[in-house]
Amino acid sequence: MASHTLAPAGAGRAGIKEAVRRDPVFQAYTLLRIGFVAAPIAFGLDKFFNVLVNWEVYLAPWINRLMPGTAHQFMDVVGVVEIVAGLAVALRPRYGAYLVAAWLAGIIVNLLTYSGYYDIALRDFGLMLAALTLARLASVYDRAGARP
């Protein structure tokens, strides 16, 4: 087993730079963290503008019936939650990654109950596993009480 240069948060700029340069585990943590900050924030913002896709088409009818207001209003709330999740990963990945994983689990349930989107549910399952992986890596690299 390869030894790893542990550079948890608070290790200093030189220690982190060295870990990014040499430690593949820290590199994986960094890549996952960047991805789970950027993607939720980008997709959350797009819920307000529908540039990438009309997000309402992915909302299962039974969920739409349960929620007050319109599907668009619900997607606005979804956008806010996704932005908050991305910011949580940016500030405290040890906990934010679990928030993202839980959110993805909810999306998976929505998609599995709405015929025609099983491929996207499978993709989101992979993303959920990646978010859980980030959470586990953050238990080493994002120590409680350390500054981001």
CNS distance restraints for C-alpha pairs under 8 A (distance, minus, plus):
assign (resid   4 and name CA) (resid  23 and name CA) 5.77 0.50 0.50
assign (resid   4 and name CA) (resid  24 and name CA) 7.92 0.50 0.50
assign (resid   4 and name CA) (resid  25 and name CA) 7.25 0.50 0.50
assign (resid   5 and name CA) (resid  18 and name CA) 7.97 0.50 0.50
assign (resid   5 and name CA) (resid  19 and name CA) 5.76 0.50 0.50
assign (resid   5 and name CA) (resid  22 and name CA) 7.52 0.50 0.50
assign (resid   5 and name CA) (resid  23 and name CA) 5.83 0.50 0.50
assign (resid   6 and name CA) (resid  19 and name CA) 6.92 0.50 0.50
assign (resid   6 and name CA) (resid  26 and name CA) 7.67 0.50 0.50
assign (resid   6 and name CA) (resid 141 and name CA) 7.44 0.50 0.50
assign (resid   7 and name CA) (resid  11 and name CA) 5.59 0.50 0.50
assign (resid   7 and name CA) (resid  15 and name CA) 5.74 0.50 0.50
assign (resid   7 and name CA) (resid  16 and name CA) 5.38 0.50 0.50
assign (resid   7 and name CA) (resid  19 and name CA) 5.97 0.50 0.50
assign (resid   7 and name CA) (resid  26 and name CA) 7.67 0.50 0.50
assign (resid   7 and name CA) (resid 141 and name CA) 6.47 0.50 0.50
assign (resid   8 and name CA) (resid  16 and name CA) 7.63 0.50 0.50
assign (resid   8 and name CA) (resid 140 and name CA) 6.44 0.50 0.50
assign (resid   8 and name CA) (resid 141 and name CA) 3.92 0.50 0.50
assign (resid   8 and name CA) (resid 142 and name CA) 5.77 0.50 0.50
assign (resid   8 and name CA) (resid 143 and name CA) 6.41 0.50 0.50
assign (resid   9 and name CA) (resid  16 and name CA) 7.94 0.50 0.50
assign (resid   9 and name CA) (resid 141 and name CA) 5.80 0.50 0.50
assign (resid   9 and name CA) (resid 142 and name CA) 5.25 0.50 0.50
assign (resid   9 and name CA) (resid 143 and name CA) 6.26 0.50 0.50
assign (resid   9 and name CA) (resid 146 and name CA) 5.72 0.50 0.50
assign (resid   9 and name CA) (resid 147 and name CA) 6.45 0.50 0.50
assign (resid   9 and name CA) (resid 148 and name CA) 6.23 0.50 0.50
assign (resid  10 and name CA) (resid 146 and name CA) 5.51 0.50 0.50
assign (resid  10 and name CA) (resid 147 and name CA) 6.03 0.50 0.50
assign (resid  10 and name CA) (resid 148 and name CA) 7.48 0.50 0.50
assign (resid  11 and name CA) (resid  15 and name CA) 5.70 0.50 0.50
assign (resid  11 and name CA) (resid  16 and name CA) 6.57 0.50 0.50
assign (resid  12 and name CA) (resid  16 and name CA) 6.32 0.50 0.50
assign (resid  13 and name CA) (resid  17 and name CA) 6.07 0.50 0.50
assign (resid  14 and name CA) (resid  18 and name CA) 6.14 0.50 0.50
assign (resid  15 and name CA) (resid  19 and name CA) 6.20 0.50 0.50
assign (resid  16 and name CA) (resid  20 and name CA) 6.12 0.50 0.50
assign (resid  17 and name CA) (resid  21 and name CA) 6.19 0.50 0.50
assign (resid  18 and name CA) (resid  22 and name CA) 6.05 0.50 0.50
assign (resid  18 and name CA) (resid  23 and name CA) 7.80 0.50 0.50
assign (resid  19 and name CA) (resid  23 and name CA) 4.95 0.50 0.50
assign (resid  19 and name CA) (resid  26 and name CA) 6.18 0.50 0.50
assign (resid  19 and name CA) (resid  27 and name CA) 7.49 0.50 0.50
assign (resid  20 and name CA) (resid  24 and name CA) 7.68 0.50 0.50
assign (resid  20 and name CA) (resid  26 and name CA) 6.17 0.50 0.50
assign (resid  20 and name CA) (resid  27 and name CA) 5.43 0.50 0.50
assign (resid  20 and name CA) (resid  30 and name CA) 7.85 0.50 0.50
assign (resid  21 and name CA) (resid  27 and name CA) 7.82 0.50 0.50
assign (resid  23 and name CA) (resid  27 and name CA) 6.20 0.50 0.50
assign (resid  24 and name CA) (resid  28 and name CA) 6.11 0.50 0.50
assign (resid  25 and name CA) (resid  29 and name CA) 6.26 0.50 0.50
assign (resid  26 and name CA) (resid  30 and name CA) 6.09 0.50 0.50
assign (resid  26 and name CA) (resid 141 and name CA) 7.68 0.50 0.50
assign (resid  27 and name CA) (resid  31 and name CA) 6.14 0.50 0.50
assign (resid  28 and name CA) (resid  32 and name CA) 6.11 0.50 0.50
assign (resid  29 and name CA) (resid  33 and name CA) 6.03 0.50 0.50
assign (resid  29 and name CA) (resid 134 and name CA) 6.07 0.50 0.50
assign (resid  29 and name CA) (resid 137 and name CA) 6.03 0.50 0.50
assign (resid  29 and name CA) (resid 138 and name CA) 7.17 0.50 0.50
assign (resid  29 and name CA) (resid 141 and name CA) 7.97 0.50 0.50
assign (resid  30 and name CA) (resid  34 and name CA) 6.14 0.50 0.50
assign (resid  31 and name CA) (resid  35 and name CA) 6.16 0.50 0.50
assign (resid  32 and name CA) (resid  36 and name CA) 6.05 0.50 0.50
assign (resid  32 and name CA) (resid 130 and name CA) 7.35 0.50 0.50
assign (resid  32 and name CA) (resid 131 and name CA) 7.56 0.50 0.50
assign (resid  32 and name CA) (resid 134 and name CA) 6.06 0.50 0.50
assign (resid  33 and name CA) (resid  37 and name CA) 6.14 0.50 0.50
assign (resid  33 and name CA) (resid  89 and name CA) 6.79 0.50 0.50
assign (resid  33 and name CA) (resid  90 and name CA) 7.20 0.50 0.50
assign (resid  33 and name CA) (resid  93 and name CA) 7.05 0.50 0.50
assign (resid  33 and name CA) (resid 134 and name CA) 6.79 0.50 0.50
assign (resid  34 and name CA) (resid  38 and name CA) 6.06 0.50 0.50
assign (resid  34 and name CA) (resid  90 and name CA) 7.91 0.50 0.50
assign (resid  35 and name CA) (resid  39 and name CA) 5.79 0.50 0.50
assign (resid  36 and name CA) (resid  40 and name CA) 6.27 0.50 0.50
assign (resid  36 and name CA) (resid  86 and name CA) 6.14 0.50 0.50
assign (resid  36 and name CA) (resid  89 and name CA) 6.64 0.50 0.50
assign (resid  36 and name CA) (resid  97 and name CA) 7.58 0.50 0.50
assign (resid  36 and name CA) (resid 100 and name CA) 7.80 0.50 0.50
assign (resid  36 and name CA) (resid 131 and name CA) 7.32 0.50 0.50
assign (resid  37 and name CA) (resid  41 and name CA) 6.40 0.50 0.50
assign (resid  37 and name CA) (resid  85 and name CA) 7.85 0.50 0.50
assign (resid  37 and name CA) (resid  86 and name CA) 4.28 0.50 0.50
assign (resid  37 and name CA) (resid  87 and name CA) 6.37 0.50 0.50
assign (resid  37 and name CA) (resid  89 and name CA) 5.78 0.50 0.50
assign (resid  37 and name CA) (resid  90 and name CA) 5.68 0.50 0.50
assign (resid  38 and name CA) (resid  42 and name CA) 5.95 0.50 0.50
assign (resid  38 and name CA) (resid  86 and name CA) 6.77 0.50 0.50
assign (resid  39 and name CA) (resid  43 and name CA) 5.92 0.50 0.50
assign (resid  39 and name CA) (resid  86 and name CA) 7.41 0.50 0.50
assign (resid  40 and name CA) (resid  44 and name CA) 5.66 0.50 0.50
assign (resid  40 and name CA) (resid  82 and name CA) 5.04 0.50 0.50
assign (resid  40 and name CA) (resid  83 and name CA) 5.83 0.50 0.50
assign (resid  40 and name CA) (resid  85 and name CA) 6.72 0.50 0.50
assign (resid  40 and name CA) (resid  86 and name CA) 5.08 0.50 0.50
assign (resid  41 and name CA) (resid  45 and name CA) 6.06 0.50 0.50
assign (resid  41 and name CA) (resid  82 and name CA) 6.10 0.50 0.50
assign (resid  41 and name CA) (resid  83 and name CA) 4.39 0.50 0.50
assign (resid  41 and name CA) (resid  84 and name CA) 7.70 0.50 0.50
assign (resid  41 and name CA) (resid  85 and name CA) 7.78 0.50 0.50
assign (resid  41 and name CA) (resid  86 and name CA) 5.35 0.50 0.50
assign (resid  41 and name CA) (resid  87 and name CA) 7.49 0.50 0.50
assign (resid  42 and name CA) (resid  46 and name CA) 6.21 0.50 0.50
assign (resid  42 and name CA) (resid  83 and name CA) 7.73 0.50 0.50
assign (resid  43 and name CA) (resid  47 and name CA) 6.38 0.50 0.50
assign (resid  43 and name CA) (resid  79 and name CA) 7.11 0.50 0.50
assign (resid  43 and name CA) (resid  82 and name CA) 7.24 0.50 0.50
assign (resid  43 and name CA) (resid  83 and name CA) 7.99 0.50 0.50
assign (resid  44 and name CA) (resid  48 and name CA) 7.54 0.50 0.50
assign (resid  44 and name CA) (resid  78 and name CA) 6.97 0.50 0.50
assign (resid  44 and name CA) (resid  79 and name CA) 3.75 0.50 0.50
assign (resid  44 and name CA) (resid  80 and name CA) 6.19 0.50 0.50
assign (resid  44 and name CA) (resid  81 and name CA) 7.36 0.50 0.50
assign (resid  44 and name CA) (resid  82 and name CA) 4.90 0.50 0.50
assign (resid  44 and name CA) (resid  83 and name CA) 5.21 0.50 0.50
assign (resid  45 and name CA) (resid  49 and name CA) 7.19 0.50 0.50
assign (resid  45 and name CA) (resid  79 and name CA) 6.01 0.50 0.50
assign (resid  45 and name CA) (resid  80 and name CA) 7.81 0.50 0.50
assign (resid  45 and name CA) (resid  83 and name CA) 7.08 0.50 0.50
assign (resid  46 and name CA) (resid  50 and name CA) 5.30 0.50 0.50
assign (resid  46 and name CA) (resid  51 and name CA) 6.17 0.50 0.50
assign (resid  46 and name CA) (resid  52 and name CA) 6.80 0.50 0.50
assign (resid  46 and name CA) (resid  79 and name CA) 7.39 0.50 0.50
assign (resid  47 and name CA) (resid  55 and name CA) 6.51 0.50 0.50
assign (resid  47 and name CA) (resid  75 and name CA) 5.92 0.50 0.50
assign (resid  47 and name CA) (resid  76 and name CA) 5.92 0.50 0.50
assign (resid  47 and name CA) (resid  78 and name CA) 7.38 0.50 0.50
assign (resid  47 and name CA) (resid  79 and name CA) 5.16 0.50 0.50
assign (resid  48 and name CA) (resid  75 and name CA) 7.58 0.50 0.50
assign (resid  48 and name CA) (resid  76 and name CA) 5.83 0.50 0.50
assign (resid  48 and name CA) (resid  79 and name CA) 6.95 0.50 0.50
assign (resid  50 and name CA) (resid  54 and name CA) 5.03 0.50 0.50
assign (resid  50 and name CA) (resid  55 and name CA) 6.59 0.50 0.50
assign (resid  55 and name CA) (resid  59 and name CA) 7.46 0.50 0.50
assign (resid  55 and name CA) (resid  75 and name CA) 7.11 0.50 0.50
assign (resid  56 and name CA) (resid  71 and name CA) 5.95 0.50 0.50
assign (resid  56 and name CA) (resid  72 and name CA) 6.36 0.50 0.50
assign (resid  56 and name CA) (resid  75 and name CA) 6.75 0.50 0.50
assign (resid  58 and name CA) (resid 111 and name CA) 7.05 0.50 0.50
assign (resid  58 and name CA) (resid 114 and name CA) 7.99 0.50 0.50
assign (resid  58 and name CA) (resid 117 and name CA) 7.74 0.50 0.50
assign (resid  59 and name CA) (resid  63 and name CA) 6.82 0.50 0.50
assign (resid  59 and name CA) (resid  64 and name CA) 6.59 0.50 0.50
assign (resid  59 and name CA) (resid  71 and name CA) 7.50 0.50 0.50
assign (resid  59 and name CA) (resid 110 and name CA) 6.89 0.50 0.50
assign (resid  59 and name CA) (resid 111 and name CA) 7.64 0.50 0.50
assign (resid  59 and name CA) (resid 114 and name CA) 7.89 0.50 0.50
assign (resid  60 and name CA) (resid  64 and name CA) 6.39 0.50 0.50
assign (resid  60 and name CA) (resid 110 and name CA) 5.88 0.50 0.50
assign (resid  60 and name CA) (resid 111 and name CA) 6.88 0.50 0.50
assign (resid  60 and name CA) (resid 113 and name CA) 6.76 0.50 0.50
assign (resid  60 and name CA) (resid 114 and name CA) 5.23 0.50 0.50
assign (resid  61 and name CA) (resid  65 and name CA) 6.17 0.50 0.50
assign (resid  61 and name CA) (resid 114 and name CA) 7.65 0.50 0.50
assign (resid  62 and name CA) (resid  66 and name CA) 6.37 0.50 0.50
assign (resid  63 and name CA) (resid  67 and name CA) 6.27 0.50 0.50
assign (resid  63 and name CA) (resid 110 and name CA) 7.59 0.50 0.50
assign (resid  64 and name CA) (resid  68 and name CA) 7.97 0.50 0.50
assign (resid  64 and name CA) (resid  70 and name CA) 7.53 0.50 0.50
assign (resid  64 and name CA) (resid  71 and name CA) 6.05 0.50 0.50
assign (resid  67 and name CA) (resid  74 and name CA) 7.18 0.50 0.50
assign (resid  68 and name CA) (resid  74 and name CA) 7.89 0.50 0.50
assign (resid  69 and name CA) (resid  73 and name CA) 6.18 0.50 0.50
assign (resid  69 and name CA) (resid  74 and name CA) 7.02 0.50 0.50
assign (resid  70 and name CA) (resid  74 and name CA) 6.33 0.50 0.50
assign (resid  71 and name CA) (resid  75 and name CA) 6.16 0.50 0.50
assign (resid  72 and name CA) (resid  76 and name CA) 6.31 0.50 0.50
assign (resid  73 and name CA) (resid  77 and name CA) 6.59 0.50 0.50
assign (resid  74 and name CA) (resid  78 and name CA) 6.27 0.50 0.50
assign (resid  75 and name CA) (resid  79 and name CA) 6.04 0.50 0.50
assign (resid  76 and name CA) (resid  80 and name CA) 6.45 0.50 0.50
assign (resid  77 and name CA) (resid  81 and name CA) 6.34 0.50 0.50
assign (resid  78 and name CA) (resid  82 and name CA) 6.18 0.50 0.50
assign (resid  79 and name CA) (resid  83 and name CA) 6.21 0.50 0.50
assign (resid  80 and name CA) (resid  84 and name CA) 6.19 0.50 0.50
assign (resid  81 and name CA) (resid  85 and name CA) 6.11 0.50 0.50
assign (resid  82 and name CA) (resid  86 and name CA) 6.20 0.50 0.50
assign (resid  82 and name CA) (resid 100 and name CA) 7.94 0.50 0.50
assign (resid  83 and name CA) (resid  87 and name CA) 6.22 0.50 0.50
assign (resid  84 and name CA) (resid  88 and name CA) 6.04 0.50 0.50
assign (resid  85 and name CA) (resid  89 and name CA) 6.36 0.50 0.50
assign (resid  85 and name CA) (resid  96 and name CA) 6.13 0.50 0.50
assign (resid  85 and name CA) (resid  97 and name CA) 7.94 0.50 0.50
assign (resid  85 and name CA) (resid  99 and name CA) 6.28 0.50 0.50
assign (resid  85 and name CA) (resid 100 and name CA) 5.85 0.50 0.50
assign (resid  86 and name CA) (resid  90 and name CA) 6.31 0.50 0.50
assign (resid  86 and name CA) (resid  96 and name CA) 7.41 0.50 0.50
assign (resid  86 and name CA) (resid 100 and name CA) 7.66 0.50 0.50
assign (resid  87 and name CA) (resid  91 and name CA) 6.14 0.50 0.50
assign (resid  87 and name CA) (resid  96 and name CA) 7.84 0.50 0.50
assign (resid  88 and name CA) (resid  92 and name CA) 5.61 0.50 0.50
assign (resid  88 and name CA) (resid  93 and name CA) 6.52 0.50 0.50
assign (resid  88 and name CA) (resid  95 and name CA) 7.35 0.50 0.50
assign (resid  88 and name CA) (resid  96 and name CA) 4.51 0.50 0.50
assign (resid  88 and name CA) (resid  97 and name CA) 7.77 0.50 0.50
assign (resid  89 and name CA) (resid  93 and name CA) 4.04 0.50 0.50
assign (resid  89 and name CA) (resid  94 and name CA) 7.47 0.50 0.50
assign (resid  89 and name CA) (resid  95 and name CA) 7.21 0.50 0.50
assign (resid  89 and name CA) (resid  96 and name CA) 4.23 0.50 0.50
assign (resid  89 and name CA) (resid  97 and name CA) 5.74 0.50 0.50
assign (resid  90 and name CA) (resid  96 and name CA) 7.75 0.50 0.50
assign (resid  91 and name CA) (resid  96 and name CA) 7.87 0.50 0.50
assign (resid  91 and name CA) (resid 148 and name CA) 6.01 0.50 0.50
assign (resid  92 and name CA) (resid  96 and name CA) 5.86 0.50 0.50
assign (resid  92 and name CA) (resid 142 and name CA) 7.15 0.50 0.50
assign (resid  92 and name CA) (resid 148 and name CA) 6.93 0.50 0.50
assign (resid  93 and name CA) (resid  97 and name CA) 5.37 0.50 0.50
assign (resid  93 and name CA) (resid 134 and name CA) 7.48 0.50 0.50
assign (resid  93 and name CA) (resid 135 and name CA) 6.55 0.50 0.50
assign (resid  93 and name CA) (resid 138 and name CA) 6.03 0.50 0.50
assign (resid  93 and name CA) (resid 142 and name CA) 6.82 0.50 0.50
assign (resid  94 and name CA) (resid  98 and name CA) 7.44 0.50 0.50
assign (resid  94 and name CA) (resid 134 and name CA) 7.73 0.50 0.50
assign (resid  94 and name CA) (resid 135 and name CA) 5.11 0.50 0.50
assign (resid  94 and name CA) (resid 136 and name CA) 7.48 0.50 0.50
assign (resid  94 and name CA) (resid 137 and name CA) 7.98 0.50 0.50
assign (resid  94 and name CA) (resid 138 and name CA) 4.73 0.50 0.50
assign (resid  94 and name CA) (resid 139 and name CA) 5.73 0.50 0.50
assign (resid  94 and name CA) (resid 142 and name CA) 6.00 0.50 0.50
assign (resid  94 and name CA) (resid 143 and name CA) 7.91 0.50 0.50
assign (resid  95 and name CA) (resid  99 and name CA) 6.62 0.50 0.50
assign (resid  95 and name CA) (resid 135 and name CA) 6.88 0.50 0.50
assign (resid  96 and name CA) (resid 100 and name CA) 6.28 0.50 0.50
assign (resid  96 and name CA) (resid 135 and name CA) 7.76 0.50 0.50
assign (resid  97 and name CA) (resid 101 and name CA) 6.13 0.50 0.50
assign (resid  97 and name CA) (resid 131 and name CA) 5.33 0.50 0.50
assign (resid  97 and name CA) (resid 132 and name CA) 6.47 0.50 0.50
assign (resid  97 and name CA) (resid 134 and name CA) 6.22 0.50 0.50
assign (resid  97 and name CA) (resid 135 and name CA) 5.07 0.50 0.50
assign (resid  98 and name CA) (resid 102 and name CA) 6.10 0.50 0.50
assign (resid  98 and name CA) (resid 131 and name CA) 6.89 0.50 0.50
assign (resid  98 and name CA) (resid 132 and name CA) 6.37 0.50 0.50
assign (resid  98 and name CA) (resid 135 and name CA) 6.19 0.50 0.50
assign (resid  99 and name CA) (resid 103 and name CA) 6.13 0.50 0.50
assign (resid 100 and name CA) (resid 104 and name CA) 6.10 0.50 0.50
assign (resid 100 and name CA) (resid 128 and name CA) 7.49 0.50 0.50
assign (resid 100 and name CA) (resid 131 and name CA) 6.52 0.50 0.50
assign (resid 101 and name CA) (resid 105 and name CA) 6.20 0.50 0.50
assign (resid 101 and name CA) (resid 127 and name CA) 7.86 0.50 0.50
assign (resid 101 and name CA) (resid 128 and name CA) 4.82 0.50 0.50
assign (resid 101 and name CA) (resid 129 and name CA) 7.45 0.50 0.50
assign (resid 101 and name CA) (resid 131 and name CA) 5.41 0.50 0.50
assign (resid 101 and name CA) (resid 132 and name CA) 6.18 0.50 0.50
assign (resid 102 and name CA) (resid 106 and name CA) 6.43 0.50 0.50
assign (resid 102 and name CA) (resid 128 and name CA) 7.81 0.50 0.50
assign (resid 103 and name CA) (resid 107 and name CA) 6.41 0.50 0.50
assign (resid 104 and name CA) (resid 108 and name CA) 6.11 0.50 0.50
assign (resid 104 and name CA) (resid 124 and name CA) 6.30 0.50 0.50
assign (resid 104 and name CA) (resid 125 and name CA) 7.33 0.50 0.50
assign (resid 104 and name CA) (resid 127 and name CA) 7.50 0.50 0.50
assign (resid 104 and name CA) (resid 128 and name CA) 5.74 0.50 0.50
assign (resid 105 and name CA) (resid 109 and name CA) 6.33 0.50 0.50
assign (resid 105 and name CA) (resid 124 and name CA) 7.95 0.50 0.50
assign (resid 105 and name CA) (resid 125 and name CA) 7.37 0.50 0.50
assign (resid 105 and name CA) (resid 128 and name CA) 6.89 0.50 0.50
assign (resid 106 and name CA) (resid 110 and name CA) 6.29 0.50 0.50
assign (resid 107 and name CA) (resid 111 and name CA) 6.17 0.50 0.50
assign (resid 107 and name CA) (resid 121 and name CA) 7.50 0.50 0.50
assign (resid 107 and name CA) (resid 124 and name CA) 7.62 0.50 0.50
assign (resid 108 and name CA) (resid 112 and name CA) 6.00 0.50 0.50
assign (resid 108 and name CA) (resid 121 and name CA) 4.94 0.50 0.50
assign (resid 108 and name CA) (resid 122 and name CA) 7.77 0.50 0.50
assign (resid 108 and name CA) (resid 124 and name CA) 6.44 0.50 0.50
assign (resid 108 and name CA) (resid 125 and name CA) 6.84 0.50 0.50
assign (resid 109 and name CA) (resid 113 and name CA) 6.30 0.50 0.50
assign (resid 109 and name CA) (resid 121 and name CA) 7.95 0.50 0.50
assign (resid 110 and name CA) (resid 114 and name CA) 6.58 0.50 0.50
assign (resid 111 and name CA) (resid 115 and name CA) 7.43 0.50 0.50
assign (resid 111 and name CA) (resid 117 and name CA) 5.66 0.50 0.50
assign (resid 111 and name CA) (resid 118 and name CA) 6.45 0.50 0.50
assign (resid 111 and name CA) (resid 120 and name CA) 7.37 0.50 0.50
assign (resid 111 and name CA) (resid 121 and name CA) 5.61 0.50 0.50
assign (resid 112 and name CA) (resid 117 and name CA) 6.97 0.50 0.50
assign (resid 112 and name CA) (resid 118 and name CA) 5.92 0.50 0.50
assign (resid 112 and name CA) (resid 121 and name CA) 6.41 0.50 0.50
assign (resid 117 and name CA) (resid 121 and name CA) 6.36 0.50 0.50
assign (resid 118 and name CA) (resid 122 and name CA) 6.18 0.50 0.50
assign (resid 119 and name CA) (resid 123 and name CA) 6.34 0.50 0.50
assign (resid 120 and name CA) (resid 124 and name CA) 6.10 0.50 0.50
assign (resid 121 and name CA) (resid 125 and name CA) 6.12 0.50 0.50
assign (resid 122 and name CA) (resid 126 and name CA) 6.50 0.50 0.50
assign (resid 123 and name CA) (resid 127 and name CA) 6.40 0.50 0.50
assign (resid 124 and name CA) (resid 128 and name CA) 6.01 0.50 0.50
assign (resid 125 and name CA) (resid 129 and name CA) 6.30 0.50 0.50
assign (resid 126 and name CA) (resid 130 and name CA) 6.29 0.50 0.50
assign (resid 127 and name CA) (resid 131 and name CA) 6.16 0.50 0.50
assign (resid 128 and name CA) (resid 132 and name CA) 6.23 0.50 0.50
assign (resid 129 and name CA) (resid 133 and name CA) 6.15 0.50 0.50
assign (resid 130 and name CA) (resid 134 and name CA) 6.21 0.50 0.50
assign (resid 131 and name CA) (resid 135 and name CA) 6.27 0.50 0.50
assign (resid 132 and name CA) (resid 136 and name CA) 6.33 0.50 0.50
assign (resid 133 and name CA) (resid 137 and name CA) 6.21 0.50 0.50
assign (resid 134 and name CA) (resid 138 and name CA) 5.90 0.50 0.50
assign (resid 135 and name CA) (resid 139 and name CA) 6.37 0.50 0.50
assign (resid 136 and name CA) (resid 140 and name CA) 7.35 0.50 0.50
assign (resid 137 and name CA) (resid 141 and name CA) 6.32 0.50 0.50
assign (resid 138 and name CA) (resid 142 and name CA) 4.77 0.50 0.50
assign (resid 138 and name CA) (resid 143 and name CA) 7.45 0.50 0.50
assign (resid 139 and name CA) (resid 143 and name CA) 6.40 0.50 0.50
assign (resid 142 and name CA) (resid 146 and name CA) 6.95 0.50 0.50
assign (resid 142 and name CA) (resid 148 and name CA) 7.64 0.50 0.50
